Amino acid sequence: MGWGGVGLSVPRHVACVMDGNGRWARQRSLPRTAGHQAAEAAVIDVIEAAYTAGVRWLSLYAFSTENWRRPGDEVDFIMRLVRRTLRKHAPSLYARGIRCRFLGVNDPRIPPSLARDVTDLMELTGGNRRMTLTVAFDHGGRRDIVEAARSLIRAGVPADQVTEESFAGHLPYPDTPDVDLVIRTSGEQRISNFMLWQVAYAEWIFPRVLWPDFRAEHFWECLDAYRRRERRFGDVLTPTTTGNGAP
């Protein structure tokens, strides 16, 4: 199955808030870790769907700065799962021309072995340009904005020379385009401190399906819904004339 809208208003940058792993497990009387493990299939399916549809930038919210508050055994499981997933899929990501980046990954609590695998994957895929996959891991949108402000101050930029463009240039990966579409699964409608600067004018879609059950067909449905929207960016669209002469 494929998406019939390939080439028709494909969003340049799609971001996913992968929500619902815990509820998926609870509905099946399983531990929360089972939900995280089941989420791997959804991640791979969505990467493939975005690749097929022609999305050039895909960002996935995997672990937030607030997620460190979760029980230690759950955090440890997530760290091991991410490492296994990276090692398992690194060859195919490289072969398909996908550049991999990680937004965050600077907390000393991250196991050194995982940090090395992250660095290795970024170096392996650094020359790829078919699609850029950004994994937001140990990420916080507010923290990124604070760090950008500190960077401007350290650079000695005068206050009257700070613009949106110059500020964005001090964010992590300043070449990343603004997000066009955010998909948050499970029906929850929150930003959750995710890429706050980059999602300022994004379209949001909130499918009720839990992330472990999210598949390519759900992703394509979101792209089709995006294609039918009018993006005004605060402007007013000029009315067009219909076939009967009415505006």
C-alpha positions as CSV (number, residue, x, y, z in Angstrom):
1,M,0.0,0.0,0.0
2,G,1.3,3.5,-0.8
3,W,0.2,7.1,-0.4
4,G,-1.7,8.4,-3.4
5,G,-0.5,12.0,-2.7
6,V,3.2,11.5,-3.4
7,G,4.4,14.8,-4.9
8,L,1.2,16.7,-3.9
9,S,2.0,19.2,-1.2
10,V,4.3,16.8,0.7
11,P,5.3,18.5,3.9
12,R,9.0,19.1,4.0
13,H,9.4,18.4,7.7
14,V,7.2,16.1,9.7
15,A,7.7,15.5,13.4
16,C,6.1,12.8,15.5
17,V,5.4,12.8,19.2
18,M,5.4,9.1,19.8
19,D,2.8,8.9,22.6
20,G,0.8,6.0,24.0
21,N,3.4,3.2,24.8
22,G,2.4,2.9,28.4
23,R,-1.4,2.9,27.7
24,W,-0.9,0.3,25.0
25,A,0.8,-2.0,27.5
26,R,-1.7,-1.3,30.3
27,Q,-4.6,-2.2,28.0
28,R,-2.9,-5.6,27.5
29,S,-2.0,-6.0,31.2
30,L,1.7,-5.9,30.3
31,P,4.5,-3.9,31.9
32,R,5.2,-0.5,30.4
33,T,8.5,-1.8,28.9
34,A,6.4,-4.0,26.6
35,G,4.9,-0.9,25.1
36,H,8.3,0.6,24.5
37,Q,9.5,-2.6,22.8
38,A,6.4,-2.8,20.6
39,A,7.0,0.8,19.5
40,E,10.1,-0.2,17.5
41,A,7.9,-1.6,14.7
42,A,6.0,1.7,14.5
43,V,9.2,3.7,14.3
44,I,10.6,1.7,11.4
45,D,7.2,1.7,9.5
46,V,7.0,5.5,9.8
47,I,10.6,6.0,8.7
48,E,9.8,3.9,5.6
49,A,6.5,5.7,5.0
50,A,8.1,9.1,5.2
51,Y,10.9,8.0,2.9
52,T,8.5,6.7,0.3
53,A,6.3,9.8,0.4
54,G,9.2,12.1,-0.2
55,V,9.4,13.7,3.2
56,R,12.9,15.3,3.4
57,W,13.1,15.8,7.2
58,L,11.6,13.5,9.8
59,S,11.9,14.2,13.6
60,L,10.9,11.7,16.2
61,Y,10.4,12.6,19.9
62,A,11.9,9.6,21.7
63,F,12.9,10.8,25.2
64,S,12.4,14.1,26.8
65,T,14.4,15.9,29.6
66,E,11.4,15.3,31.8
67,N,11.4,11.5,31.1
68,W,14.4,11.1,33.5
69,R,11.7,11.3,36.3
70,R,10.4,7.9,35.3
71,P,11.3,4.8,37.4
72,G,14.9,3.8,37.0
73,D,14.2,0.3,35.6
74,E,12.0,1.8,32.9
75,V,14.7,4.4,31.9
76,D,17.4,1.7,31.9
77,F,15.2,-0.5,29.6
78,I,14.7,2.5,27.2
79,M,18.4,3.1,27.0
80,R,19.1,-0.6,26.2
81,L,16.3,-0.7,23.7
82,V,17.5,2.4,21.9
83,R,21.0,1.0,21.6
84,R,19.7,-2.3,20.2
85,T,17.5,-0.5,17.7
86,L,20.4,1.7,16.5
87,R,22.7,-1.2,16.0
88,K,20.0,-3.3,14.3
89,H,18.9,-0.7,11.8
90,A,22.1,1.4,11.2
91,P,23.1,-0.5,8.0
92,S,19.7,-0.1,6.4
93,L,19.5,3.6,7.3
94,Y,22.9,4.2,5.8
95,A,22.1,2.2,2.6
96,R,18.9,4.2,2.0
97,G,20.7,7.5,2.2
98,I,19.2,8.6,5.4
99,R,21.2,11.0,7.6
100,C,20.7,10.5,11.3
101,R,20.9,13.2,13.9
102,F,20.2,13.3,17.6
103,L,18.7,16.3,19.3
104,G,19.9,16.2,22.9
105,V,22.0,13.3,24.1
106,N,24.2,15.3,26.4
107,D,23.1,14.1,29.9
108,P,25.8,12.3,31.8
109,R,23.2,9.7,32.9
110,I,23.2,8.4,29.3
111,P,25.3,5.2,29.2
112,P,28.7,5.7,27.5
113,S,28.0,2.7,25.3
114,L,24.8,4.3,23.9
115,A,26.5,7.7,23.5
116,R,29.2,6.0,21.4
117,D,26.7,4.3,19.2
118,V,24.9,7.6,18.7
119,T,28.2,9.2,17.6
120,D,29.0,6.3,15.3
121,L,25.6,6.4,13.6
122,M,25.9,10.1,13.0
123,E,29.3,9.8,11.6
124,L,28.3,6.8,9.4
125,T,25.3,8.6,7.9
126,G,26.7,12.2,7.9
127,G,27.1,12.3,4.2
128,N,23.6,11.1,3.3
129,R,21.1,13.6,2.0
130,R,18.0,11.6,0.8
131,M,16.3,12.2,4.1
132,T,17.3,13.6,7.5
133,L,16.1,11.6,10.5
134,T,16.4,13.6,13.8
135,V,15.8,11.6,17.0
136,A,14.9,13.9,19.8
137,F,16.6,12.1,22.7
138,D,17.1,13.8,26.1
139,H,15.5,16.8,24.4
140,G,13.8,19.8,25.8
141,G,12.5,22.7,23.7
142,R,12.9,25.2,26.5
143,R,16.4,24.1,27.2
144,D,17.3,24.5,23.6
145,I,16.0,28.1,23.6
146,V,17.9,28.9,26.8
147,E,21.1,27.5,25.4
148,A,20.6,29.5,22.2
149,A,20.3,32.7,24.3
150,R,23.4,31.8,26.2
151,S,25.3,31.2,23.0
152,L,24.2,34.7,21.7
153,I,25.5,36.3,24.9
154,R,28.8,34.4,24.7
155,A,29.2,35.5,21.1
156,G,28.8,39.1,22.2
157,V,25.9,39.8,19.8
158,P,24.4,43.3,20.7
159,A,20.8,43.2,21.8
160,D,19.6,45.4,18.9
161,Q,21.2,42.9,16.4
162,V,19.3,39.9,17.7
163,T,16.7,38.8,15.1
164,E,14.7,35.7,14.7
165,E,17.1,34.6,12.1
166,S,20.2,35.2,14.2
167,F,18.6,33.5,17.2
168,A,17.6,30.4,15.2
169,G,21.3,30.2,14.0
170,H,22.3,29.5,17.6
171,L,19.8,26.6,18.0
172,P,21.0,23.0,17.6
173,Y,21.2,22.1,13.9
174,P,20.3,25.5,12.6
175,D,19.9,24.1,9.1
176,T,16.8,22.2,10.2
177,P,13.7,23.8,8.5
178,D,10.7,24.7,10.5
179,V,8.3,21.8,11.1
180,D,5.3,21.7,8.7
181,L,3.3,18.9,10.3
182,V,3.3,17.5,13.9
183,I,1.7,14.1,14.4
184,R,0.9,13.3,18.1
185,T,-0.5,9.8,18.6
186,S,-2.9,8.6,21.3
187,G,-5.3,11.5,21.1
188,E,-3.4,13.7,23.6
189,Q,-3.2,17.3,22.6
190,R,-0.1,18.8,24.2
191,I,3.2,20.2,22.9
192,S,5.2,18.6,25.7
193,N,8.2,20.8,25.4
194,F,9.0,19.5,21.9
195,M,11.0,21.6,19.4
196,L,9.2,24.7,20.7
197,W,10.9,27.1,18.3
198,Q,10.6,24.9,15.2
199,V,6.9,24.1,15.6
200,A,5.7,27.7,15.8
201,Y,3.6,27.5,12.6
202,A,3.2,23.7,12.3
203,E,-0.1,22.0,11.5
204,W,-1.0,19.5,14.2
205,I,-2.9,16.2,13.8
206,F,-3.9,14.1,16.8
207,P,-4.8,10.5,15.7
208,R,-6.3,8.5,18.5
209,V,-4.2,5.4,17.7
210,L,-1.6,4.5,20.2
211,W,2.0,4.7,19.0
212,P,2.8,1.0,19.0
213,D,-0.2,0.5,16.6
214,F,0.7,3.4,14.4
215,R,1.6,2.2,10.9
216,A,2.3,3.6,7.4
217,E,-1.4,3.8,6.5
218,H,-2.0,6.1,9.5
219,F,1.0,8.2,8.5
220,W,-0.3,8.5,5.0
221,E,-3.8,9.5,6.3
222,C,-2.1,12.3,8.3
223,L,-0.2,13.5,5.1
224,D,-3.5,13.5,3.2
225,A,-5.2,15.6,5.9
226,Y,-2.3,18.0,5.8
227,R,-2.6,18.3,2.0
228,R,-6.2,19.5,2.4
229,R,-5.4,22.3,4.8
230,E,-4.7,25.9,4.0
231,R,-1.6,27.2,5.6
232,R,-1.9,31.0,6.1
233,F,0.9,31.8,8.6
234,G,-1.2,34.6,10.1
235,D,-2.1,36.1,6.7
236,V,-5.5,36.3,5.0
237,L,-5.8,34.4,1.8
238,T,-7.2,36.3,-1.2
239,P,-10.6,34.8,-2.1
240,T,-10.6,33.0,-5.5
241,T,-13.4,33.1,-8.0
242,T,-15.4,29.9,-8.4
243,G,-16.8,28.5,-11.6
244,N,-20.1,30.3,-11.1
245,G,-18.5,33.7,-10.6
246,A,-19.0,33.8,-6.9
247,P,-16.0,34.6,-4.6
